[in-house]
Amino acid sequence: MIRIAPTYKNHRYPIEIVARAVWLYFRFSLSLRDVEEMLLERGIVVSYETIRRWCRKHGPNYARRLRRKAPAKDDIWHLDEVVVRINGQKCWLWRAVDQEGYVLDEIVQTRRNTKAARRLLMRLLKKQGIAPKRMITDKLRSYGVARRQVMPNVEHRSHKGLNNRAENSHLPFRKRERTRQGFRSIGSLQQFVSVFSAVRNFFVPARAHRSSTQTRNHRLKAAAEWKVVAHQLA
């Protein structure tokens, strides 16, 4: 049985254990205590508080190193926003996904207006480096105003029935939100979704390639690359 003391400054841990704990937490709908018990069953004694610190410290580094989908001029952006309550106060999680369900970006904002929509579009253009072929949103008028200000030449379709791709992308987040029993601050929410979506993008294959064999091979390759990234950051 492997015993790991609580986290201390400059203390080093076996990278395989750290990477496994971070991967379990962000990849599956598990609480920190669930991950603690799964590691315990494998003979690894580590507290849930240590796992929380690992996720907070190493999660963003792993997410930045994971291979991302290259943008293309034929991409279609689906934009949507979902309300999240933090300590009884409303905030909005704005999300953009492409035609394959790949999460392009997420940003937490306290407003649901044109300024917030414009900020999302500007972040997307900066991150992607290229405008999409088409933008699809629901009936929120702020999207149309922001689109005319930021990228007026892009086609915009506004219809609730066309935006199921973005609305369905909220479901994994909602499931994790219930597992975590909510978030305590906007900063913790922003940090969590940035890592959670990056890991989900990496391990879930594109919608165009969903046979059982392709899915299994994709996840095996993703797991191997995750270990490579973990050793690079060791």
WOFENBEL-V401618 format. One record per residue. N is the residue number from 1. SS is DSSP state (H for helix, E for strand, - for the rest). OMEGA is omega as a letter, one per 20 degrees, with the letter a starting at -180 (none if undefined). D_CENTER is the distance of its C-alpha to the mean C-alpha in Angstrom with 1 decimal. Layout:
n,ss,omega,d_center
N,SS,OMEGA,D_CENTER
N,SS,OMEGA,D_CENTER
This chain:
n,ss,omega,d_center
1,-,a,33.3
2,E,r,31.1
3,E,a,31.0
4,-,r,28.6
5,-,r,29.7
6,-,a,27.5
7,-,r,25.6
8,-,a,28.0
9,-,r,28.0
10,-,r,28.5
11,-,a,28.4
12,-,a,27.0
13,-,r,25.6
14,-,a,25.6
15,H,r,22.5
16,H,a,22.3
17,H,r,22.0
18,H,a,19.4
19,H,a,17.2
20,H,a,17.8
21,H,r,17.0
22,H,r,13.7
23,H,r,12.8
24,H,a,14.3
25,H,a,12.5
26,H,a,8.8
27,H,a,9.9
28,-,a,12.2
29,-,a,13.1
30,-,r,15.2
31,-,r,16.5
32,H,r,17.7
33,H,r,21.1
34,H,r,20.3
35,H,r,19.0
36,H,a,22.2
37,H,r,24.4
38,H,r,22.9
39,H,r,23.7
40,H,r,27.0
41,H,r,28.0
42,-,r,27.6
43,-,a,29.9
44,E,a,27.4
45,E,a,28.2
46,-,a,25.5
47,-,r,24.8
48,H,r,21.6
49,H,r,21.9
50,H,r,21.9
51,H,r,18.7
52,H,r,17.1
53,H,r,18.4
54,H,a,17.2
55,H,a,13.6
56,H,a,14.1
57,H,a,16.1
58,H,a,14.8
59,H,r,11.0
60,H,r,10.5
61,H,r,13.4
62,H,a,12.0
63,H,a,8.8
64,H,a,11.4
65,H,a,13.7
66,-,r,11.9
67,-,a,13.5
68,-,r,12.0
69,-,r,13.7
70,-,r,16.6
71,-,r,17.1
72,-,a,20.3
73,-,r,22.8
74,-,a,22.7
75,-,r,19.1
76,E,a,18.7
77,E,r,16.2
78,E,a,15.5
79,E,r,14.8
80,E,r,14.6
81,E,a,14.3
82,E,a,14.3
83,E,r,16.3
84,E,r,15.4
85,E,r,18.3
86,E,a,18.5
87,-,r,22.0
88,-,a,23.4
89,E,a,22.3
90,E,r,20.3
91,E,a,17.4
92,E,r,15.2
93,E,r,11.6
94,E,a,11.9
95,E,r,9.7
96,E,r,10.9
97,E,r,10.8
98,-,a,13.7
99,-,r,16.5
100,-,a,14.9
101,-,r,11.8
102,-,a,9.7
103,E,a,7.0
104,E,a,8.9
105,E,r,8.0
106,E,r,7.6
107,E,r,10.5
108,E,r,12.3
109,E,a,16.0
110,-,a,19.1
111,-,r,20.7
112,-,a,20.6
113,-,a,23.0
114,H,a,23.7
115,H,r,22.9
116,H,r,19.3
117,H,r,19.0
118,H,r,20.6
119,H,r,18.4
120,H,a,15.3
121,H,r,17.5
122,H,r,18.8
123,H,r,15.5
124,H,r,14.6
125,H,r,18.1
126,H,a,18.0
127,H,a,14.9
128,H,r,16.0
129,-,a,19.6
130,-,r,21.0
131,-,a,21.4
132,-,r,20.6
133,-,a,23.4
134,E,r,22.6
135,E,a,20.5
136,E,a,20.2
137,E,r,19.8
138,-,a,21.4
139,-,r,24.6
140,-,a,23.4
141,H,a,25.9
142,H,r,23.9
143,H,a,22.0
144,H,r,25.4
145,H,a,26.8
146,H,r,23.8
147,H,r,23.9
148,H,a,27.7
149,H,a,27.3
150,H,a,24.5
151,-,a,25.0
152,-,a,28.2
153,-,a,28.8
154,-,r,25.6
155,E,a,26.4
156,E,r,24.9
157,E,a,25.0
158,E,a,24.7
159,-,a,24.9
160,H,a,23.2
161,H,a,23.9
162,H,a,22.4
163,H,a,18.9
164,H,a,18.1
165,H,r,15.3
166,H,a,13.3
167,H,r,14.6
168,H,a,13.8
169,-,r,10.1
170,H,a,10.4
171,H,r,12.0
172,H,r,9.6
173,H,r,8.3
174,H,r,12.1
175,H,r,13.0
176,H,r,11.1
177,H,r,12.6
178,H,r,15.9
179,H,r,15.7
180,H,a,15.1
181,-,r,17.7
182,-,a,16.0
183,-,a,15.1
184,-,a,17.9
185,-,r,16.9
186,H,r,14.9
187,H,r,14.2
188,H,r,12.8
189,H,a,10.6
190,H,r,9.3
191,H,a,9.0
192,H,a,7.3
193,H,r,4.3
194,H,r,4.4
195,H,a,5.0
196,H,a,3.6
197,H,r,1.5
198,H,r,4.5
199,H,r,6.5
200,H,r,6.4
201,H,a,7.4
202,H,a,9.8
203,H,r,11.4
204,-,a,11.7
205,-,r,14.5
206,-,a,15.1
207,-,a,17.0
208,-,a,20.1
209,-,a,20.3
210,-,r,20.2
211,-,a,23.4
212,H,a,23.5
213,H,r,24.8
214,H,r,22.2
215,H,a,19.3
216,H,r,21.0
217,H,r,21.7
218,H,a,18.2
219,H,r,16.9
220,H,r,19.9
221,H,r,19.3
222,H,r,15.6
223,H,r,17.0
224,H,r,19.7
225,H,r,17.7
226,H,r,15.5
227,H,r,19.0
228,H,r,20.1
229,H,a,17.4
230,H,r,18.2
231,H,r,21.9
232,H,a,21.4
233,-,a,20.0
234,-,none,22.7
